[in-house]
Amino acid sequence: MGFHVPVMAVEVVAGLVGDPQGIYVDATAGGGGHSRAILEELGPRGRLVAIDRDPEAVAQVRRELEDERVVVVCGRFGELVQILVRQGMSEVDGVLFDLGVSSHQIDQASRGFSYQQDGPLDMRMEPGVGMSAAELIAQSGPEELARLLAEYGEERQARRIARAICQAPSMHTTAELRRAVESVRSGHLPKTLARVFQALRIAVNGELDQLKRGLAAGIALLRPGGRLGVIAYHSLEDRLVKQTFAPLVSACTCPPEVVLCVCGGKARFSKVATQTKRATTAEVDLNRRARSASLRLYEKRGD
Ligand SMILES: C[S@@+](CC[C@H](N)C(=O)[O-])C[C@H]1O[C@@H](n2cnc3c(N)ncnc32)[C@H](O)[C@@H]1O
């Protein structure tokens, strides 16, 4: 089985790489697919910083991309500014966030991300760091768990499912979590399971907090003319991206009662396309992961 097939790689590269001699950041390097595609566009003076918080992904990318133009860093994109400062970089030409987990992480039962295979209820992108999903559940009461399922999984049966999870005799494996969810029998089971596993994964890895910090860092680090791209796989992430950029892309910062605009268009970003990009049906036929992906691209304006 391959490590990971990059989603919308053609669209990402076309949208992100403006200057082949520039500095680009792949903030979620995974199996290195997007990194490789970006690297193929770069000239001899171009640079790529490939980051992942999962040491296994980092090892894979180091193996895949031996190239003097590439630096591979194990770290969280929430600390993007610090990571780049350590590389002597204070401005970049493009940043990509391809959110969530890779196929490799999901396919390995031992990582505990999948409801389709039995494994330890772990879900940590950084193995051994912080609390596992089982530990998180053990220390949350049904109220807190219901809040997580509702907030991060947008699950309507959050209370009933949380109660079933907390009442289960043992909660150490993905199969035990699956059985607890199944016992509630609500709605379309695979979708409910996906929402519950998503919610726990987001909580375990602090994903939305990372995304907020990562976007803020990317916004600060981009040079005028530089571009930031985000591939999101569910509405929580996508909404956060949209809301973060909304005040930055508005054409005018003057209050609505000002009839004659005098700000001269102080918007700091423009959308690269009015429509969010979706994978083509041909791509979705080859890679089912691509079906829920949406790519947003923003360009920083000149001063
Ligand atoms: C969808 S995969 C990326 C796949 C990659 N674009 C490729 O072409 O192979 C997401 C990756 O982002 C990593 N990741 C998620 N959150 C992160 C964070 N806050 N900081 C760094 N890496 C993160 C995960 O470990 C995973 O390897």
The ligand as an SDF file (V2000), in Angstrom:
LIG
                    3D

 27 29  0  0  0  0  0  0  0  0999 V2000
   -3.2510   14.8740    4.6580 C   0  0  0  0  0  0  0  0  0  0  0  0
   -1.6820   14.5020    5.2640 S   0  0  0  0  0  0  0  0  0  0  0  0
   -0.6120   15.3680    4.1730 C   0  0  0  0  0  0  0  0  0  0  0  0
   -0.2310   14.5750    2.9600 C   0  0  0  0  0  0  0  0  0  0  0  0
    0.7790   15.2590    2.0710 C   0  0  0  0  0  0  0  0  0  0  0  0
    0.2820   16.5060    1.5560 N   0  0  0  0  0  0  0  0  0  0  0  0
    1.2430   14.3640    0.9440 C   0  0  0  0  0  0  0  0  0  0  0  0
    1.2030   14.7820   -0.2080 O   0  0  0  0  0  0  0  0  0  0  0  0
    1.6630   13.2350    1.2110 O   0  0  0  0  0  0  0  0  0  0  0  0
   -1.5600   15.5140    6.6880 C   0  0  0  0  0  0  0  0  0  0  0  0
   -0.2260   15.4410    7.4010 C   0  0  0  0  0  0  0  0  0  0  0  0
   -0.1440   16.5900    8.2290 O   0  0  0  0  0  0  0  0  0  0  0  0
    0.4500   16.2560    9.4320 C   0  0  0  0  0  0  0  0  0  0  0  0
   -0.0100   17.2540   10.4060 N   0  0  0  0  0  0  0  0  0  0  0  0
   -1.2650   17.4290   10.8690 C   0  0  0  0  0  0  0  0  0  0  0  0
   -1.3020   18.4500   11.7280 N   0  0  0  0  0  0  0  0  0  0  0  0
   -0.0570   18.9640   11.7870 C   0  0  0  0  0  0  0  0  0  0  0  0
    0.5380   20.0540   12.5020 C   0  0  0  0  0  0  0  0  0  0  0  0
   -0.1750   20.8080   13.3400 N   0  0  0  0  0  0  0  0  0  0  0  0
    1.8330   20.3060   12.2960 N   0  0  0  0  0  0  0  0  0  0  0  0
    2.5740   19.5370   11.4360 C   0  0  0  0  0  0  0  0  0  0  0  0
    2.0820   18.4870   10.7690 N   0  0  0  0  0  0  0  0  0  0  0  0
    0.7750   18.2030   10.9290 C   0  0  0  0  0  0  0  0  0  0  0  0
   -0.0120   14.8420    9.7180 C   0  0  0  0  0  0  0  0  0  0  0  0
    0.8910   14.1860   10.5800 O   0  0  0  0  0  0  0  0  0  0  0  0
   -0.0410   14.2410    8.3100 C   0  0  0  0  0  0  0  0  0  0  0  0
    1.1720   13.6000    8.0070 O   0  0  0  0  0  0  0  0  0  0  0  0
  1  2  1  0
  2  3  1  0
  2 10  1  0
  3  4  1  0
  4  5  1  0
  5  6  1  0
  5  7  1  0
  7  8  2  0
  7  9  1  0
 10 11  1  0
 11 12  1  0
 11 26  1  0
 12 13  1  0
 13 14  1  0
 13 24  1  0
 14 15  1  0
 14 23  1  0
 15 16  2  0
 16 17  1  0
 17 18  1  0
 17 23  2  0
 18 19  1  0
 18 20  2  0
 20 21  1  0
 21 22  2  0
 22 23  1  0
 24 25  1  0
 24 26  1  0
 26 27  1  0
M  CHG  2   2   1   9  -1
M  END
$$$$
